[in-house]
Amino acid sequence: MRTVEDGGGIEDEEMVVPTAESGSRDSNASSSEECPFRLLRDAKASAESIVSEMLSFKRDGKPKSLLRELISQMLLQFLNLRQINRSILVEEERVRSETESAKVPLESTTLQLHNLMYEKSYYVKAIKACKELTTKYPDIELVSEEEFFRDAPEEVKGCVLSNHSAHDLMLKRLNFELSQRKKLCKLHEKLEQKKKTLSETIAKRKKFLSTLPSNFKPLKKASLPVQNQLGLEHTKKIKRHHSAELLPQPLYVIFSQLSAQKEAFGEAIDLEIIGNVKDAQALAHHQALKDNGISTCSELEDDEHDEDAQRPGKRPRRVQDRESLDQAGIFEVHPLQIVLHVYDNEVSELKSAKLITLKFEYILQLNIICVGTEESNNGPENDILCNLFPDDTGCELPHQSAKLVVGDSIMFIRDRTSRPYKWAQHLAGINFLPEVSPLLLMSRETQENSDAAKDEDVISGFLPNRQHIRVHTILQRIRSKRKTQLALS
């Protein structure tokens, strides 16, 4: 018996040593097995030849006396076949009995092999489990051996826990780590308790600080008369700054420039922000959602209405109602406006030196700034802002994109109190190109009028027109025209 170990199994091979007896026995058995089958094959061939002769006799029409001899030979062959079949069955029974007798030792040997294989697999699993055994200490971050020998107390280093030196050192390091962690756990509990106390103190102070604004409101209201008496505008200034955060970009630029002019040069002006703050907050929130790509319900409904209007099967609605809705949507004004009070800088008392009040508003769809005064209801010819700079009546839109949006519809009716002056657009930081180049207009004027005085008039009218982007120039022009109007009236 030879045993071969290969990976996960054992293969048993039985070596058969050939002998003379076994060889002779095998040859006899093979000859005995071949003899019945050879006889059967010969009998079959004889029977086939007899049948073929009988068919040839019948086909040739020979007499039946010859067929009787063939029939008798065929019967003898049938008897021979039966005898051969009997011998084959006997041989089969003998082989079956020999197989049954050899099966018992084979089964016992197979059972022994299975037992050995099972025992081997058990040992292999046990060895693998021992090799893959994981303990807790490899995952524990222990101090190095140098730190252990340096910091560990003598009672920990002196005790003997195992006969194996490496194992004894590991146990000592684990004990030292355990003692250190117990100390750290106690320190952690103390710090957690301190943290809890500090958190409660901070929460109490935050609660106290949250109640301060409500407690300061009566103080602010009580200090308003004192601030007005002393000329302090701290509370109003904070309120204006909070409202200025909700202004659109053009109005915010105007507010910042006028505030900077007042603080830097002591300009005799006063600024206010009026309007609905809640609507401005809702508009700012809607604009933030739109900038982030989040569509609102109103936009979806507008898109559905536009799709319905574009379908050929739908009848268009009444033109006048639709145009009125378009007019209302195009000329929508921002909820917040800036009010500018301009005072006479030559008079010390501002209340008695108030010259004019301007109101700046922003039209959302057209991206323009409109300015109006209290006297704007009397018509553009009586408005001091009309022609504040050359060719700036405020009766037409300042830039080409707004004209394309409005189309042929009437922009400013007689009842409108504010108008889109060009100097207001530049003051708000809305820069645009003129429809015709100023240099081209100037060259045309010089070609038509060869007089040098004409050229100087054109240039002198052009240069002040470029000064409308300056805050000081605008305020100076407004004061001058207002004083002239008051003097004439």
Solvent accessible surface area in square Angstrom, and as a share of the most:
residue,aa,sasa,rsa
1,M,151,0.67
2,R,121,0.44
3,T,80,0.46
4,V,59,0.34
5,E,134,0.60
6,D,103,0.53
7,G,75,0.72
8,G,72,0.69
9,G,17,0.16
10,I,28,0.14
11,E,99,0.45
12,D,51,0.27
13,E,75,0.34
14,E,135,0.61
15,M,131,0.59
16,V,128,0.73
17,V,112,0.64
18,P,116,0.73
19,T,79,0.46
20,A,90,0.69
21,E,131,0.59
22,S,27,0.17
23,G,38,0.37
24,S,57,0.37
25,R,149,0.55
26,D,88,0.45
27,S,59,0.38
28,N,98,0.50
29,A,39,0.30
30,S,48,0.31
31,S,63,0.41
32,S,50,0.32
33,E,73,0.33
34,E,104,0.47
35,C,51,0.30
36,P,16,0.10
37,F,111,0.46
38,R,111,0.41
39,L,84,0.42
40,L,62,0.31
41,R,144,0.53
42,D,75,0.39
43,A,3,0.02
44,K,120,0.51
45,A,56,0.44
46,S,40,0.26
47,A,11,0.08
48,E,99,0.44
49,S,54,0.35
50,I,13,0.06
51,V,62,0.35
52,S,61,0.40
53,E,80,0.36
54,M,49,0.22
55,L,105,0.52
56,S,29,0.19
57,F,40,0.17
58,K,158,0.67
59,R,180,0.66
60,D,94,0.49
61,G,64,0.62
62,K,88,0.37
63,P,84,0.53
64,K,155,0.66
65,S,72,0.46
66,L,77,0.39
67,L,36,0.18
68,R,178,0.65
69,E,104,0.47
70,L,13,0.06
71,I,81,0.41
72,S,54,0.35
73,Q,71,0.32
74,M,25,0.11
75,L,101,0.50
76,L,116,0.58
77,Q,37,0.17
78,F,96,0.40
79,L,109,0.54
80,N,58,0.30
81,L,43,0.21
82,R,180,0.66
83,Q,129,0.57
84,I,6,0.03
85,N,78,0.40
86,R,175,0.64
87,S,47,0.30
88,I,34,0.17
89,L,102,0.51
90,V,93,0.54
91,E,35,0.16
92,E,82,0.37
93,E,101,0.45
94,R,94,0.34
95,V,62,0.35
96,R,114,0.42
97,S,62,0.40
98,E,91,0.41
99,T,78,0.45
100,E,99,0.44
101,S,78,0.51
102,A,62,0.48
103,K,94,0.40
104,V,103,0.59
105,P,74,0.47
106,L,116,0.58
107,E,95,0.43
108,S,53,0.34
109,T,61,0.35
110,T,53,0.31
111,L,110,0.55
112,Q,115,0.51
113,L,47,0.23
114,H,107,0.48
115,N,83,0.43
116,L,94,0.47
117,M,59,0.26
118,Y,164,0.62
119,E,78,0.35
120,K,32,0.14
121,S,46,0.29
122,Y,133,0.51
123,Y,114,0.43
124,V,72,0.41
125,K,144,0.61
126,A,41,0.32
127,I,96,0.49
128,K,117,0.49
129,A,63,0.49
130,C,98,0.59
131,K,163,0.69
132,E,109,0.49
133,L,132,0.66
134,T,120,0.70
135,T,61,0.35
136,K,172,0.73
137,Y,81,0.31
138,P,87,0.54
139,D,127,0.66
140,I,55,0.28
141,E,149,0.67
142,L,36,0.18
143,V,43,0.25
144,S,50,0.33
145,E,75,0.34
146,E,122,0.55
147,E,67,0.30
148,F,1,0.00
149,F,110,0.46
150,R,162,0.59
151,D,81,0.42
152,A,8,0.06
153,P,53,0.34
154,E,126,0.56
155,E,128,0.57
156,V,26,0.15
157,K,49,0.21
158,G,57,0.54
159,C,50,0.30
160,V,117,0.67
161,L,82,0.41
162,S,27,0.17
163,N,160,0.82
164,H,119,0.53
165,S,92,0.59
166,A,62,0.48
167,H,93,0.42
168,D,16,0.08
169,L,43,0.21
170,M,43,0.19
171,L,48,0.24
172,K,24,0.10
173,R,33,0.12
174,L,44,0.22
175,N,67,0.34
176,F,7,0.03
177,E,19,0.09
178,L,98,0.49
179,S,44,0.28
180,Q,64,0.28
181,R,104,0.38
182,K,115,0.49
183,K,130,0.55
184,L,111,0.55
185,C,76,0.46
186,K,135,0.57
187,L,91,0.45
188,H,106,0.47
189,E,118,0.53
190,K,146,0.62
191,L,99,0.49
192,E,78,0.35
193,Q,115,0.51
194,K,125,0.53
195,K,128,0.54
196,K,121,0.51
197,T,73,0.42
198,L,96,0.48
199,S,55,0.36
200,E,90,0.40
201,T,50,0.29
202,I,93,0.47
203,A,59,0.46
204,K,147,0.62
205,R,161,0.59
206,K,134,0.57
207,K,148,0.63
208,F,125,0.52
209,L,104,0.52
210,S,76,0.49
211,T,59,0.34
212,L,40,0.20
213,P,79,0.49
214,S,66,0.43
215,N,82,0.42
216,F,92,0.38
217,K,123,0.52
218,P,82,0.52
219,L,111,0.55
220,K,104,0.44
221,K,145,0.62
222,A,70,0.54
223,S,37,0.24
224,L,58,0.29
225,P,83,0.52
226,V,86,0.49
227,Q,26,0.11
228,N,93,0.48
229,Q,155,0.69
230,L,121,0.60
231,G,59,0.57
232,L,98,0.49
233,E,70,0.31
234,H,116,0.52
235,T,35,0.20
236,K,105,0.44
237,K,81,0.34
238,I,69,0.35
239,K,146,0.62
240,R,42,0.15
241,H,87,0.39
242,H,115,0.51
243,S,17,0.11
244,A,4,0.03
245,E,131,0.59
246,L,36,0.18
247,L,15,0.07
248,P,22,0.14
249,Q,129,0.57
250,P,14,0.09
251,L,0,0.00
252,Y,98,0.37
253,V,32,0.19
254,I,0,0.00
255,F,10,0.04
256,S,45,0.29
257,Q,59,0.26
258,L,2,0.01
259,S,24,0.16
260,A,55,0.43
261,Q,20,0.09
262,K,57,0.24
263,E,119,0.53
264,A,74,0.57
265,F,154,0.64
266,G,62,0.60
267,E,20,0.09
268,A,16,0.12
269,I,3,0.02
270,D,34,0.18
271,L,6,0.03
272,E,74,0.33
273,I,28,0.14
274,I,69,0.35
275,G,46,0.45
276,N,74,0.38
277,V,61,0.35
278,K,159,0.67
279,D,71,0.37
280,A,1,0.00
281,Q,95,0.42
282,A,64,0.50
283,L,47,0.23
284,A,45,0.35
285,H,116,0.52
286,H,55,0.25
287,Q,86,0.38
288,A,48,0.37
289,L,45,0.22
290,K,115,0.49
291,D,104,0.54
292,N,111,0.57
293,G,67,0.64
294,I,96,0.49
295,S,63,0.41
296,T,30,0.18
297,C,101,0.61
298,S,64,0.41
299,E,45,0.20
300,L,91,0.45
301,E,97,0.44
302,D,79,0.41
303,D,77,0.40
304,E,102,0.46
305,H,105,0.47
306,D,77,0.40
307,E,101,0.45
308,D,49,0.25
309,A,62,0.48
310,Q,147,0.65
311,R,127,0.46
312,P,140,0.88
313,G,74,0.72
314,K,110,0.47
315,R,222,0.81
316,P,118,0.74
317,R,187,0.68
318,R,180,0.66
319,V,102,0.59
320,Q,145,0.64
321,D,60,0.31
322,R,133,0.49
323,E,99,0.44
324,S,61,0.39
325,L,125,0.62
326,D,74,0.38
327,Q,58,0.26
328,A,71,0.55
329,G,34,0.33
330,I,37,0.19
331,F,36,0.15
332,E,85,0.38
333,V,47,0.27
334,H,9,0.04
335,P,32,0.20
336,L,1,0.00
337,Q,29,0.13
338,I,0,0.00
339,V,13,0.08
340,L,3,0.01
341,H,23,0.10
342,V,0,0.00
343,Y,24,0.09
344,D,19,0.10
345,N,92,0.47
346,E,142,0.64
347,V,65,0.37
348,S,108,0.70
349,E,118,0.53
350,L,86,0.43
351,K,197,0.83
352,S,86,0.56
353,A,6,0.05
354,K,93,0.40
355,L,19,0.09
356,I,8,0.04
357,T,19,0.11
358,L,1,0.00
359,K,75,0.32
360,F,1,0.00
361,E,19,0.08
362,Y,21,0.08
363,I,0,0.00
364,L,45,0.23
365,Q,108,0.48
366,L,4,0.02
367,N,67,0.34
368,I,0,0.00
369,I,0,0.00
370,C,0,0.00
371,V,1,0.00
372,G,6,0.05
373,T,12,0.07
374,E,127,0.57
375,E,45,0.20
376,S,7,0.05
377,N,105,0.54
378,N,94,0.48
379,G,7,0.07
380,P,16,0.10
381,E,119,0.54
382,N,75,0.39
383,D,10,0.05
384,I,13,0.06
385,L,0,0.00
386,C,18,0.11
387,N,78,0.40
388,L,4,0.02
389,F,2,0.01
390,P,59,0.37
391,D,124,0.64
392,D,5,0.03
393,T,51,0.30
394,G,4,0.04
395,C,65,0.39
396,E,104,0.47
397,L,11,0.05
398,P,14,0.08
399,H,17,0.08
400,Q,90,0.40
401,S,67,0.43
402,A,1,0.01
403,K,58,0.24
404,L,134,0.67
405,V,79,0.45
406,V,16,0.09
407,G,46,0.44
408,D,154,0.80
409,S,45,0.29
410,I,130,0.66
411,M,25,0.11
412,F,22,0.09
413,I,102,0.52
414,R,157,0.57
415,D,121,0.63
416,R,53,0.19
417,T,53,0.31
418,S,3,0.02
419,R,15,0.05
420,P,1,0.01
421,Y,0,0.00
422,K,73,0.31
423,W,1,0.00
424,A,0,0.00
425,Q,0,0.00
426,H,34,0.15
427,L,3,0.01
428,A,3,0.02
429,G,45,0.44
430,I,21,0.11
431,N,120,0.62
432,F,46,0.19
433,L,160,0.80
434,P,75,0.47
435,E,116,0.52
436,V,64,0.37
437,S,56,0.36
438,P,47,0.30
439,L,119,0.59
440,L,80,0.40
441,L,89,0.44
442,M,49,0.22
443,S,42,0.27
444,R,125,0.46
445,E,69,0.31
446,T,47,0.27
447,Q,151,0.67
448,E,138,0.62
449,N,46,0.24
450,S,110,0.71
451,D,81,0.42
452,A,68,0.53
453,A,54,0.42
454,K,98,0.42
455,D,38,0.20
456,E,114,0.51
457,D,93,0.48
458,V,40,0.23
459,I,74,0.38
460,S,61,0.39
461,G,27,0.26
462,F,58,0.24
463,L,95,0.48
464,P,32,0.20
465,N,50,0.25
466,R,135,0.49
467,Q,64,0.28
468,H,9,0.04
469,I,89,0.45
470,R,139,0.51
471,V,16,0.09
472,H,103,0.46
473,T,18,0.11
474,I,5,0.02
475,L,2,0.01
476,Q,107,0.48
477,R,70,0.26
478,I,1,0.00
479,R,14,0.05
480,S,63,0.40
481,K,66,0.28
482,R,33,0.12
483,K,65,0.28
484,T,74,0.43
485,Q,59,0.26
486,L,86,0.43
487,A,88,0.68
488,L,150,0.75
489,S,120,0.77
